[in-house]
Structures are given as structure tokens and as C-alpha cells.
Amino acid sequence: MDKTVMLKISELEFDSEIYPRNEVNWLTAYSYSQAMRAGDVFPPIRVGLFKGKKYVVDGWHRVEAKRLLKDEYVEAIVKRYDSLKDMFVDAVKFNITHGRPLSVQEKVRLIHKLEEFKLDLAEISRIVRIPIDKIESFKMRVVYGPNGKPVYLKSVVAKADVSEDVKVRVDQDKLSVRDAYGLLSQLAELLESGALVFGEDDKLKELAVKVYSLLGEALKLTVTAR
């Protein structure tokens, strides 16, 4: 059985790079605080000890709830880690199994970071609890901005499922917007790969028509009646 200890909240480290969630939801933290006031008992948070620092691995919302209640201490289970990779993997496992469900965007980020840690797809599938044949559709939502850093898309790209019959693949090396050439290359890559799906999204269709029209004007193209 894991041993619990009381830790001072002010001594805890909150590193967004090793935490699975993109942000702390204030409403969730407030809801937890009110439940605590009413007498609900929450499980201890998880803390990773790495290079002398205490990182919150699981339980940011519970800590924020404690702060709202002006509490100085929180109950925690502490584990020592030899690497950031192991601590991040544990953070993902804990947050996948309970609390507010992770968003698609958060799952995209997790899959990308786990790949950066050189984990294979089978292991990533087990950690994030997504079938291995669906992982590719999440990977397609990673693009790179002008600064070279990854951007995790919510829903504009890659709405189609990946199956044995339809393999939608995007060359991630081309998805980098540094200039006009890069922007158009990215658009062409998305269209050619079939990753840009319009469905019933009228606003997206309207925007596509606008882009089509503006490109025609920029290239001085004329439409010939048939």
C-alpha cells in the first residue's frame, strides 16, 4: 500500500511540460473545493520527486481546490523518479483513468510527447488507451508554427477515421508555416492527403470558397463557361 504524507503546497512544482492537461479548469477546482467543504474525501495527489524538486504528477485541480479553501497542506503519495520520461508516463496514466476526461487536443499533445520520448506506437496505445489503428488520426493534428514549435489542433484537420482501407497520412516535415510558400505547401499537403474534411461545417466550406476565390484573383485566373 502506498504511504501518504502531508506536503506544503508552497513547496510543490507545477510544470506544464510534464502535466497531461493543457490548463487548470477553474470551475472544476471550485466544484472540488465545495465538495471538500461539504465533507467529501478526495484521494491524495501524486507527487514526483526528481532532482530535489517535488512535481505534481496528478491532482492539480485538487491542489487548486485546497488553495481556494486557504489550506496550506495537501495529502500526497510521493514517488522518486530517475527520468522525466518515467514521470511523464505516470502522469498520463493517472490522468487518463480519472478526473475530467482529456480533450482531443490534450490527447494529441500526449501522443506527440510520448513519441518524442521514443516510445513505440503499441506502448503509446496502451498508455493513452486509444486503439493503435486510431493513433495516426491524432498524429495528423500536429503542425509546426513559424518558431518551429508544435501546435496541437482541435478539430480543423484529420476528422476522418483511419482504417485498413483508407490510410490518411500527412508528411509532418512539410507542415511548417514560415512564409507564403510554406503556408500553401501545408494547404496542398492537407488537401492531397485527404486530411482536410469539410463534412457539414458550413463555416469551413464558406472559408474554403473564400480562399479559392482570393487565390483566383491573386493568380488572375478567369473562369470559362462551359
trRosetta pair geometry for C-beta under 8 A, 3 or more apart (Angstrom, degrees):
i j d omega theta_ij theta_ji phi_ij phi_ji
2 77 4.6 14 154 -138 134 131
3 77 7.1 132 75 -130 43 79
4 44 4.8 -168 -126 -56 120 162
4 75 5.3 13 177 -178 125 100
4 76 6.6 149 -154 75 77 27
4 77 5.6 -55 -98 -75 69 71
5 75 7.5 160 82 -152 27 58
5 76 6.0 -33 66 67 74 81
5 77 7.9 122 19 -102 75 29
5 78 6.1 -19 32 -5 122 117
6 73 4.8 16 180 176 105 130
6 74 7.3 153 -152 74 63 26
6 75 6.0 -40 -96 -96 64 57
6 76 7.5 115 -123 20 19 83
7 11 6.3 -118 176 66 96 116
7 12 6.5 90 132 -64 128 101
7 47 6.5 62 -15 -39 166 164
7 54 6.6 -171 -158 168 146 158
7 73 6.6 153 76 -153 33 77
7 74 6.0 -28 63 63 84 77
7 75 8.0 121 17 -129 78 12
7 76 4.8 -9 6 19 122 135
7 78 7.5 120 -59 -65 132 117
8 11 4.6 77 76 1 96 110
8 12 7.7 -160 96 -22 55 82
8 72 6.1 -23 -141 156 79 89
8 73 5.8 -49 -98 -98 46 74
9 12 5.8 -47 -162 11 43 118
9 63 6.1 145 -133 -159 108 100
9 66 6.2 -171 -79 105 142 129
9 67 6.5 174 167 -75 160 88
9 71 7.2 106 -25 106 137 78
9 72 6.0 -141 19 -173 103 39
9 73 6.6 -148 -23 -99 83 20
9 74 5.6 81 -76 -8 90 109
10 72 7.3 -22 -12 -159 102 84
11 54 5.9 42 130 42 93 134
12 47 6.9 -104 -123 -119 103 120
12 54 5.4 -78 -115 104 56 106
12 55 7.6 98 -170 -132 75 16
12 56 5.4 47 177 -48 123 101
12 63 6.8 -109 79 -134 163 150
12 74 7.9 -6 -41 42 145 127
13 53 4.9 30 -24 166 147 116
13 54 6.0 151 8 78 90 51
13 55 4.6 -45 76 -96 109 61
13 56 6.9 -162 77 -1 53 74
14 19 7.2 -2 -169 -38 69 146
14 55 7.8 139 -87 -150 22 66
14 56 5.6 -1 -98 30 69 120
14 60 6.6 92 -134 -118 112 107
14 63 7.9 -157 -84 88 119 154
15 18 4.9 37 95 26 114 99
15 19 6.4 156 86 -18 57 96
15 55 5.7 -36 16 -135 114 115
16 19 5.6 -65 -132 41 35 108
16 22 7.9 38 -162 -156 111 36
18 48 7.8 -91 139 46 145 147
18 55 6.2 7 79 173 141 146
18 57 7.4 -56 133 -112 111 69
18 84 6.1 -116 -94 -165 124 95
18 87 5.8 0 -168 112 137 109
18 88 4.8 -114 -144 -88 81 85
18 91 5.9 134 154 -7 79 161
19 56 7.1 17 -92 93 120 89
19 57 7.8 -168 -102 -141 73 30
19 60 6.5 54 -154 -45 144 136
19 91 6.1 -122 -120 -179 40 143
19 95 8.0 102 -174 -52 68 153
20 91 5.4 178 -28 134 95 97
20 92 5.1 129 -86 -101 127 60
20 95 4.2 -168 51 62 142 154
20 96 7.5 -114 -170 -48 169 72
20 102 6.5 -62 146 -105 117 131
20 106 6.4 69 157 176 79 113
20 110 5.7 17 -140 -88 92 120
21 24 7.2 92 109 -78 132 46
21 60 6.8 -129 49 38 130 141
21 95 6.5 -146 -38 -161 92 148
21 100 7.8 65 -111 72 136 111
21 102 7.0 -135 -95 -114 75 86
21 106 6.0 -20 -124 -130 46 140
22 103 7.4 -38 6 41 122 123
22 105 6.7 -3 -41 111 146 112
22 106 5.5 -122 -24 -90 96 93
22 109 7.0 128 -77 8 95 159
24 28 7.7 -132 179 61 66 111
24 29 6.3 33 166 -42 108 129
24 60 5.3 -124 -97 138 109 122
24 61 6.3 166 -150 -84 92 67
24 64 5.6 133 180 -47 142 154
25 28 4.0 65 88 8 110 113
25 29 6.8 170 90 -11 58 84
25 61 6.9 -6 52 -102 81 117
25 100 6.5 48 22 -16 145 171
26 29 5.6 -58 -150 40 35 112
26 30 6.1 35 154 -20 70 106
26 64 7.6 -121 -119 158 53 144
27 30 5.7 -53 -145 37 31 111
27 31 6.3 35 153 -22 64 105
28 31 5.6 -53 -148 34 30 113
28 32 6.5 32 152 -19 63 104
28 61 5.0 -51 120 -138 112 138
28 100 5.7 -65 -106 -45 150 134
29 32 5.7 -54 -151 35 32 113
29 33 6.4 34 151 -23 65 104
29 61 4.9 -141 -83 -155 74 74
29 64 3.7 -49 -134 104 140 121
29 65 5.0 -156 -168 -61 70 70
29 68 6.4 139 143 -22 103 133
30 33 5.5 -51 -149 32 34 114
30 34 6.6 31 154 -17 65 103
30 65 7.4 -178 -80 -108 14 79
30 68 6.4 164 -104 -123 60 170
31 34 6.0 -56 -151 35 30 108
31 35 6.5 30 151 -18 64 107
32 35 5.6 -58 -150 37 33 112
32 36 6.3 36 152 -22 67 104
32 42 6.9 32 -161 -75 107 149
32 61 5.7 129 -13 145 152 99
32 62 6.0 -125 171 -101 153 53
32 64 7.7 92 58 78 131 85
32 65 3.7 -87 100 -81 110 149
33 36 5.6 -52 -150 34 32 114
33 37 6.5 36 150 -21 64 103
33 64 8.0 -86 -51 115 110 69
33 65 3.9 -166 -64 -156 74 82
33 66 7.6 -157 -103 -47 90 23
33 68 4.3 -52 -95 80 158 130
33 69 5.3 -176 -150 -45 103 97
34 37 5.5 -47 -149 33 36 115
34 38 6.5 32 151 -17 64 106
35 38 5.6 -58 -150 39 33 110
35 40 4.0 -24 160 31 94 143
35 42 7.7 93 104 -57 118 106
36 39 7.8 119 -179 -13 29 8
36 40 6.0 -79 -82 62 36 86
36 42 6.7 -43 -86 -11 98 115
36 65 5.9 130 -7 150 137 124
36 66 7.6 -164 -143 -82 178 60
36 69 6.3 -80 94 -51 134 153
37 69 6.8 -172 -67 -108 92 120
42 62 5.5 -178 134 -125 152 123
42 65 7.9 100 -11 71 162 149
44 59 7.6 -46 147 -88 43 158
44 74 7.7 130 -148 151 73 82
44 75 4.1 -95 -109 122 97 94
44 76 5.2 166 175 -105 109 19
44 77 5.1 116 101 -23 128 83
45 56 6.2 -33 163 -144 134 95
45 57 7.9 143 161 53 85 67
45 58 6.1 -178 -165 92 68 64
45 59 2.8 -138 -124 71 99 167
45 62 5.5 -166 -71 74 104 131
45 63 6.2 27 -72 -51 159 96
45 74 5.9 19 11 142 124 127
45 75 7.3 138 15 88 74 56
45 76 4.9 -32 67 -108 84 85
45 77 7.5 -159 91 25 39 71
46 56 7.5 102 80 -167 59 55
46 57 4.3 -65 110 71 103 105
46 58 3.8 39 34 40 114 100
46 59 6.1 149 22 -7 63 114
46 76 7.0 140 -106 -160 12 84
46 77 5.5 -26 -110 66 64 96
46 79 7.2 -9 -169 10 94 110
46 90 7.3 -137 149 143 146 114
46 91 7.8 -173 93 -101 127 62
46 94 5.7 -112 18 -113 153 167
47 54 5.1 -3 -180 -174 125 94
47 55 6.6 148 -163 73 66 42
47 56 6.1 -40 -105 -102 73 45
47 57 6.2 165 -114 7 15 93
47 76 4.6 27 -8 177 119 136
47 77 7.0 168 25 79 77 43
47 78 4.8 -27 75 -104 105 72
47 79 7.4 157 84 24 54 65
48 54 7.5 149 74 -158 42 45
48 55 4.5 -22 62 64 96 101
48 56 8.0 -48 19 42 81 1
48 57 4.5 92 -24 -53 103 120
48 78 7.8 154 -96 -156 14 61
48 79 5.9 -30 -112 72 61 84
48 80 7.8 106 -166 -127 61 17
48 81 5.0 3 -169 -8 110 127
48 87 4.3 81 -159 -136 164 117
48 90 7.1 139 -80 71 123 135
48 91 7.7 -63 -26 -59 135 100
49 52 7.8 13 -174 -104 85 9
49 53 7.4 166 -149 80 50 38
49 54 6.0 -18 -97 -101 70 65
49 55 7.8 -175 -77 21 21 78
49 78 5.7 46 -31 -179 112 104
49 79 6.8 -164 18 93 86 32
49 80 4.6 -39 70 -102 110 64
49 81 6.7 158 69 15 52 74
50 53 6.1 -28 70 60 69 85
50 55 6.1 -5 25 1 110 122
50 80 7.6 141 -73 -160 52 55
50 81 4.8 -26 -81 66 102 103
50 83 8.0 -45 -132 99 124 4
50 84 6.9 92 -170 -82 161 64
50 87 5.9 -54 -52 -53 141 152
54 78 7.2 -52 -133 -124 104 113
55 87 6.5 54 75 178 141 143
56 59 6.0 -114 -168 67 107 86
56 60 5.8 116 127 -78 140 71
56 63 6.2 -64 -117 -22 152 151
57 79 7.7 -25 6 45 156 109
57 87 6.2 -120 -105 -173 117 86
57 90 5.8 -7 -178 105 139 107
57 91 4.5 -126 -166 -88 78 86
57 94 6.5 88 131 27 95 150
58 90 7.9 -99 -30 136 112 86
58 91 6.2 -177 -58 -134 79 61
58 94 3.7 -74 -82 126 146 146
58 95 6.0 -158 -117 -58 94 78
59 62 4.3 -45 -168 39 90 118
59 63 5.9 93 130 -24 89 92
59 74 7.7 152 142 158 136 141
59 76 7.7 -159 58 -111 161 88
60 63 5.7 -57 -152 36 32 110
60 64 6.3 31 153 -18 67 106
61 64 5.6 -52 -145 38 34 112
61 65 6.3 41 151 -24 64 102
61 99 6.8 147 27 -144 137 122
61 100 7.5 111 -43 -2 158 113
62 65 5.5 -48 -149 32 33 115
62 66 6.6 37 150 -20 63 101
62 74 7.0 120 127 -153 101 132
63 66 5.6 -51 -153 33 35 114
63 67 6.6 38 148 -21 65 102
63 74 5.7 -51 -107 -65 76 167
64 67 5.4 -49 -150 33 37 115
64 68 6.6 41 150 -22 65 100
65 68 5.7 -50 -152 32 34 113
65 69 6.6 23 151 -9 64 108
66 69 5.7 -64 -152 44 33 106
66 71 4.1 -77 -172 62 88 120
66 73 7.9 -110 -176 83 141 30
66 74 5.1 -104 -44 -83 172 107
67 70 7.4 38 -177 -78 35 26
67 71 7.2 -87 -69 50 25 74
71 74 7.0 101 118 -69 123 74
79 90 7.4 -115 76 174 148 171
81 84 7.5 96 131 -83 135 26
81 86 5.1 -179 -151 86 107 111
81 87 4.3 1 -121 -62 175 100
81 90 7.8 -135 -91 15 127 137
82 86 6.5 48 52 24 73 144
83 86 4.9 96 65 6 90 98
83 87 7.1 -158 97 -2 50 87
84 87 5.6 -60 -149 42 37 112
84 88 5.9 39 154 -23 71 107
85 88 5.8 -57 -146 36 27 109
85 89 6.4 28 156 -20 63 106
85 117 4.5 138 -127 -150 109 129
86 89 5.8 -51 -146 34 31 113
86 90 6.6 30 155 -16 63 105
87 90 5.9 -56 -152 37 31 110
87 91 6.4 36 149 -24 64 106
88 91 5.4 -51 -148 33 34 116
88 92 6.5 35 153 -20 65 102
88 113 6.7 -114 172 137 144 126
88 114 7.8 -168 124 -86 118 70
88 117 7.0 -170 72 -59 137 152
89 92 5.9 -53 -153 33 31 111
89 93 6.5 30 152 -18 64 107
89 114 7.3 92 -96 -116 81 100
89 117 7.7 -142 -56 108 100 164
89 119 7.8 130 -96 -69 118 148
89 127 6.2 -86 -153 -131 86 139
90 93 5.6 -55 -147 37 34 112
90 94 6.3 31 157 -18 68 106
91 94 6.1 -57 -148 37 27 108
91 95 6.2 12 161 -8 64 114
92 95 6.2 -68 -143 45 26 101
92 96 6.0 31 159 -29 66 110
92 110 5.5 121 -120 -153 123 127
92 114 7.3 4 -42 -70 169 119
92 127 5.5 39 109 163 131 110
92 128 6.5 -55 171 -83 125 72
93 96 5.9 -53 -143 28 25 113
93 97 6.8 14 163 -15 59 112
93 127 6.1 -82 -73 -152 84 79
94 97 6.5 -72 -159 34 26 105
94 98 7.5 -46 172 37 61 95
95 98 7.6 -96 -143 59 27 60
95 99 6.2 -48 -147 50 65 134
95 102 6.6 81 135 -64 104 115
96 102 6.6 -38 -106 -7 61 131
96 127 7.4 161 -20 157 157 58
96 128 6.3 -166 -103 -140 141 41
96 129 5.6 144 172 9 134 121
102 106 4.3 -123 -172 90 96 130
102 107 5.4 117 122 -56 121 85
102 110 7.4 -2 179 -13 155 140
103 106 4.6 100 53 5 77 101
103 107 7.1 -141 96 -3 43 86
103 154 7.6 -34 155 -130 123 90
104 107 5.7 -58 -151 37 32 111
104 108 6.4 39 150 -25 66 103
104 138 7.5 -149 -170 -118 82 93
104 141 7.5 145 148 -57 102 177
104 154 6.4 99 78 -158 110 56
104 155 6.9 80 75 -73 149 81
105 108 5.6 -48 -151 29 33 116
105 109 6.7 33 152 -17 63 103
105 141 7.6 -129 -112 145 57 141
105 152 5.1 113 -166 126 80 111
105 153 7.2 -131 -111 106 90 23
105 154 4.8 -31 -65 -98 115 69
106 109 5.7 -54 -153 35 34 112
106 110 6.4 35 150 -20 66 105
106 152 8.0 94 -76 134 20 153
107 110 5.5 -51 -145 35 35 113
107 111 6.3 36 157 -19 67 104
107 128 6.0 109 -149 -169 94 130
107 130 6.9 102 -173 -48 132 142
107 138 5.9 -82 121 -139 101 139
108 111 6.1 -56 -150 35 27 109
108 112 6.4 26 153 -18 63 110
108 138 5.0 -158 -100 -176 69 89
108 139 7.7 165 -144 -84 80 24
108 141 4.5 -73 -125 83 144 124
108 142 6.3 177 172 -60 107 82
108 152 4.5 149 98 -158 121 108
108 153 7.0 -114 167 52 175 57
109 112 5.8 -59 -150 38 29 112
109 113 6.3 23 157 -15 66 109
109 150 8.0 145 -119 113 73 126
109 152 4.6 -50 -64 -74 85 161
110 113 5.9 -59 -145 40 29 106
110 114 6.1 28 157 -19 66 108
110 128 5.7 141 111 -98 130 123
111 114 5.8 -56 -145 37 28 111
111 115 6.5 31 153 -20 62 105
111 124 5.9 80 -136 178 75 131
111 128 6.2 -36 -74 -29 84 165
111 130 7.7 -43 -80 44 124 144
111 135 6.3 168 -145 -155 139 91
111 138 5.1 93 19 117 161 130
111 139 6.3 -109 125 -75 132 73
112 115 5.8 -56 -154 34 30 112
112 116 6.6 33 148 -22 63 103
112 139 7.2 136 -79 -123 78 68
112 142 5.1 130 -92 -92 133 144
112 150 6.0 162 167 166 154 166
112 152 7.0 -136 4 -92 145 107
113 116 5.3 -48 -150 31 38 116
113 117 6.7 34 150 -15 65 103
114 117 5.6 -55 -153 38 36 110
114 119 4.8 -48 168 44 90 131
114 123 7.8 -157 170 105 123 95
114 124 4.8 136 116 -113 140 103
114 127 6.5 171 -120 71 153 149
114 128 7.4 -129 -7 -36 157 115
115 118 7.6 50 177 -74 38 20
115 119 6.7 -93 -90 54 32 78
115 124 6.8 4 -62 -81 73 150
115 139 7.7 71 -39 -113 155 112
119 123 4.7 -114 -178 87 104 125
119 124 5.2 129 112 -59 117 86
119 127 7.5 2 157 -2 160 143
120 123 5.2 90 59 13 73 102
120 124 7.0 -138 101 -6 35 92
121 124 5.4 -55 -142 40 34 113
121 125 6.1 43 156 -27 67 103
121 132 5.5 92 142 -147 107 103
121 135 5.6 173 -154 71 106 167
122 125 5.7 -50 -151 30 28 116
122 126 6.8 27 152 -16 60 103
122 132 6.1 -11 -99 -96 54 138
123 126 5.8 -53 -153 34 35 110
123 127 6.4 32 152 -19 67 107
124 127 5.7 -58 -147 37 33 110
124 128 6.1 1 167 7 70 111
124 135 6.5 87 101 -126 121 140
125 128 6.9 -69 -136 51 21 87
125 129 7.8 79 167 -95 52 10
125 130 5.9 -108 -138 75 65 65
125 131 6.5 5 -154 -173 118 17
125 132 4.1 -46 -80 -75 154 77
125 135 6.1 -86 -81 -57 90 126
126 129 7.4 15 -176 -74 26 50
130 134 5.3 -112 168 83 99 115
130 135 6.0 125 107 -79 117 71
130 138 6.9 29 145 -19 166 145
131 134 4.7 79 68 7 88 107
131 135 7.6 -131 99 -29 48 78
132 135 5.6 -26 -157 -8 43 119
133 136 7.6 -36 -177 12 40 104
133 162 6.2 -156 163 98 73 98
133 163 7.1 47 162 -118 124 38
133 164 7.7 -38 -146 -53 137 71
134 137 5.7 -47 -170 30 63 114
134 138 7.0 58 139 -16 77 101
134 161 7.1 -47 -117 -150 87 86
134 162 6.4 157 -118 47 38 100
135 138 5.8 -63 -162 37 42 109
135 139 6.3 41 147 -23 74 107
136 139 5.4 -53 -146 34 37 114
136 140 6.6 44 155 -28 66 100
136 162 4.5 66 70 -57 116 174
136 167 7.8 -30 129 -154 166 73
136 168 7.3 147 130 70 118 76
136 169 7.1 -57 -172 -96 127 73
137 140 6.0 -44 -152 23 32 116
137 141 7.8 37 149 -23 55 99
137 158 5.2 154 -167 171 69 112
137 160 7.1 -142 -122 87 116 55
137 161 6.2 -50 -71 -135 154 38
137 162 4.7 -154 -47 -13 96 105
137 168 7.2 56 -97 65 76 119
138 141 6.0 -53 -168 21 42 114
138 158 7.6 164 -84 130 16 146
139 142 6.1 -46 -171 12 50 113
139 172 7.7 -75 160 -67 97 127
140 157 6.1 -137 134 137 96 109
140 158 3.7 142 92 -85 122 141
140 168 6.7 -7 -76 118 158 105
140 169 7.7 -145 -88 -138 111 29
140 170 4.9 107 -134 14 91 124
140 193 7.9 -173 -138 129 127 143
140 195 5.2 -152 177 -134 137 132
141 152 6.2 45 127 -164 102 62
141 153 4.2 -132 -167 57 87 95
141 154 7.7 156 -163 -1 131 8
141 157 5.6 160 -108 79 63 103
141 158 5.2 -110 -60 43 79 136
142 150 5.3 -26 -163 -158 101 116
142 151 7.4 142 -157 69 50 47
142 152 6.2 -20 -101 -102 69 63
142 153 7.5 -141 -68 8 22 89
142 172 6.4 4 92 -129 104 120
142 175 7.6 124 110 90 61 148
143 150 7.4 132 75 -154 30 63
143 151 5.2 -27 71 60 81 100
143 153 6.4 52 6 -36 105 113
143 157 7.5 105 -38 11 119 161
143 172 7.9 -154 -109 -145 43 75
143 175 4.2 -110 -133 159 80 123
143 176 7.6 -180 178 -75 77 40
143 177 7.6 33 157 -12 118 101
143 186 7.0 62 -147 -150 127 132
144 148 5.9 -8 -180 -151 119 34
144 149 6.8 156 -150 76 76 24
144 150 5.9 -49 -96 -98 70 48
144 151 6.8 158 -108 9 17 87
144 172 7.6 90 -20 174 109 83
144 175 5.7 119 19 107 82 80
144 176 4.3 -18 81 -99 115 80
144 177 7.5 175 92 13 64 66
145 148 7.2 -54 73 11 65 17
145 149 5.7 -11 43 60 106 76
145 150 7.9 112 3 -169 84 5
145 151 5.2 91 -42 -37 99 120
145 176 7.7 -11 68 -146 9 64
145 177 6.4 -35 -144 51 41 96
146 176 7.9 114 -98 177 31 77
146 177 5.9 -57 -63 95 73 75
146 178 5.2 119 -132 -108 73 58
148 176 7.0 10 -108 -140 57 121
153 156 5.6 -91 -171 41 126 93
153 157 5.1 44 105 32 163 105
153 158 7.5 121 82 29 129 107
155 159 6.7 47 -172 -84 76 101
156 196 7.8 -17 151 -127 78 81
156 204 7.5 165 -137 -115 80 126
157 190 6.2 -91 -124 -135 112 124
157 195 5.3 17 -171 146 92 108
157 196 6.2 -46 -119 -90 72 64
158 168 7.0 159 -125 116 80 137
158 170 7.7 -88 -72 -13 111 133
158 195 4.9 -22 -74 -162 68 97
158 197 7.7 69 -132 7 4 108
159 197 4.3 -115 52 62 107 129
159 199 6.4 -65 105 -31 155 130
160 166 7.0 -80 154 126 128 140
160 168 5.7 111 83 -29 122 157
160 194 6.6 -30 28 140 158 99
160 195 7.2 -130 31 -127 109 40
160 197 5.1 144 -39 -55 93 146
161 166 7.8 90 89 72 68 120
162 166 6.9 -134 -141 95 44 82
162 167 6.6 45 -156 -126 94 47
162 168 5.8 -119 -98 34 88 91
163 166 5.3 50 49 39 91 82
166 194 7.5 -104 -175 112 111 154
168 193 5.7 91 -168 156 77 91
168 194 5.0 -111 -118 82 105 103
168 195 5.4 134 171 -79 121 74
169 193 6.0 -122 75 -147 43 117
170 174 7.7 -122 172 56 81 106
170 175 6.6 41 152 -46 120 128
170 189 6.0 87 -150 149 89 109
170 190 6.8 10 -115 -96 125 57
170 193 4.9 140 -84 110 72 180
170 195 5.3 -3 -60 -36 120 155
171 174 4.6 58 94 6 106 111
171 175 7.4 166 94 -19 59 86
171 189 6.2 -104 44 -148 91 131
172 175 5.6 -56 -153 27 45 114
173 176 7.5 -37 172 -12 40 115
174 185 5.6 -124 -176 143 104 112
174 186 6.5 169 135 -91 86 59
174 189 4.9 151 105 -73 137 155
175 186 5.2 86 -127 -124 59 102
175 189 6.6 -125 -71 83 79 150
176 182 5.6 -70 98 -160 67 128
176 186 7.4 -172 36 -72 29 116
177 182 4.9 157 -128 118 36 114
177 183 5.0 55 -135 -83 101 72
177 186 6.0 -44 -72 -13 89 151
178 182 4.7 90 35 -3 69 160
179 182 5.2 100 48 10 61 102
179 183 7.2 -115 105 -7 34 91
180 183 5.5 -52 -147 33 34 114
180 184 6.4 25 159 -11 67 106
181 184 6.2 -60 -148 42 29 103
181 185 6.0 31 153 -22 65 111
182 185 5.5 -55 -142 37 30 114
182 186 6.3 33 157 -23 64 104
183 186 5.9 -56 -155 32 27 111
183 187 6.6 24 150 -16 63 105
184 187 5.5 -51 -147 36 37 112
184 188 6.2 38 154 -19 67 105
185 188 5.8 -54 -147 38 30 111
185 189 6.2 34 153 -23 64 107
186 189 5.7 -54 -148 34 30 113
186 190 6.5 29 155 -18 64 106
187 190 5.9 -56 -151 35 30 110
187 191 6.4 25 155 -14 65 109
187 211 8.0 -156 -145 166 150 148
188 191 5.9 -60 -146 40 30 108
188 192 6.0 25 159 -16 67 112
189 192 6.0 -57 -140 40 25 107
189 193 6.1 17 163 -13 63 115
190 193 6.2 -63 -143 41 23 105
190 195 4.9 -92 -152 68 70 105
190 196 4.3 70 147 -36 109 111
191 194 7.9 35 175 -67 29 30
191 196 5.6 -31 -82 35 55 129
194 197 7.6 35 167 -68 67 87
198 201 5.7 -131 -175 52 59 95
198 204 5.4 -171 -136 105 77 118
198 205 5.2 80 -168 -76 130 85
198 208 6.7 -59 -97 -10 127 153
199 204 8.0 50 48 57 81 139
201 204 3.8 33 116 19 121 118
201 205 6.4 154 95 -17 67 84
202 205 5.5 -55 -147 38 35 113
202 206 6.2 38 154 -23 68 104
203 206 5.6 -50 -147 34 31 113
203 207 6.4 32 153 -18 63 104
204 207 5.7 -53 -149 36 32 112
204 208 6.4 35 151 -22 64 105
205 208 5.6 -54 -149 34 32 113
205 209 6.5 33 152 -19 65 103
206 209 5.8 -52 -151 34 32 111
206 210 6.5 35 149 -21 63 105
207 210 5.5 -53 -150 34 34 115
207 211 6.4 35 152 -19 66 103
208 211 5.7 -51 -149 35 33 111
208 212 6.3 37 150 -22 64 106
209 212 5.4 -52 -148 36 32 116
209 213 6.3 33 153 -20 65 105
210 213 5.8 -55 -149 36 30 110
210 214 6.2 25 155 -15 65 109
211 214 5.8 -58 -144 40 29 108
211 215 6.2 31 156 -21 65 106
212 215 5.9 -56 -149 34 26 110
212 216 6.6 28 152 -21 61 106
213 216 5.7 -55 -155 32 32 114
213 217 6.6 29 150 -17 65 104
214 217 5.6 -51 -148 36 36 111
214 218 6.2 37 153 -21 67 106
215 218 5.6 -53 -144 37 32 112
215 219 6.2 13 160 -3 67 111
215 221 7.9 12 120 15 72 129
216 219 6.2 -68 -144 48 25 96
216 221 4.3 -91 -152 57 76 111
216 223 7.6 -3 -158 -46 146 93
217 220 7.2 24 -175 -76 32 40
217 221 7.9 -72 -48 36 20 77
